[in-house]
Amino acid sequence: MNQENPNPQFVVCVDNSNIEASLEFGKIYRVIPDADAENEGLLRIIDESGEDYGFTASRFFPVQLPAQLEQMLSVAY
């Protein structure tokens, strides 16, 4: 994962190989803060099942969204 923003609020899935049912390539996901998961190289997100799980951080790329869009998406999650 890009180290410029070590605690992103939103990420884009850039690798869903072998877990296509859990993650959609190119989809924006909200990161759930979890220091223990991050220490293990994982990001905790809500996957396609609606449950939150830890996924390898390298499967995602952090994105900085416009404040208005980030606020709208934060309410939706």
N, C-alpha and C positions, 0 to 999 in steps of 0.2 A: 504494500500500500504506500502511496505517496506520503512522505514524512513531513511535507510542508504544513499539513493540518492534521496533527496526531489525534485529535478528537473531533472528527467531523460529525455534523448532525445528519447529513444526508450523503448517500453514496449511490453510485450507479454500478450495477452488476456488469462486469466485463468478462466473467468466466462462469458459466453454469454447467460445464462439462460434468457428466455423470450424476448430476442432481437437477435435471431439467424440470422435474415435478415440483421442486422446492423453490427454485429461483428462475426468474425470467431475464435473459440477456437484454441489457439496455434499460432495464427498469430502475427507477429511483426508489431507494429504500431508506427509511429513517433508522438511524442508529440508536439503539437503546444503550445508554451509558452503563458499562459494566467493567470496572477496573480489573477484576479477576480474569474475565474473558480476554481483555486487551493484553494482559500480561502473558497470556498463552498464545498470542498472535491471532486472536479471533475477534470478530465483530458480532455483537448480538443484534439481530434484526428480526422483524416479523416477516416470515416467509409466506408463500402462497397458501399455506394451510391456515393462516391466521394466527399461528403460534409463534412465539419468539424462540430462536435458536442461535447458537454460535456458529458462525461460518468463518472459514479461513479468510483473513483480511485481504489477502492477495487477489481474491475473487472480485474485489470492489475497487472503485476509484472515487475518492472524495470529491464532492462538488460543492461549490459555494453558490447558493441560490439567491436571487433577489429577495430582500427582506419581506416584501409583501407575499411572494409565493411561499417562502419558508413558513410564514405565519399561517397561511391557508392550509398548507400540508400538515403542519404541526397539529392543527385542530382535527384533521381527518384521521390521524393515526391514534 
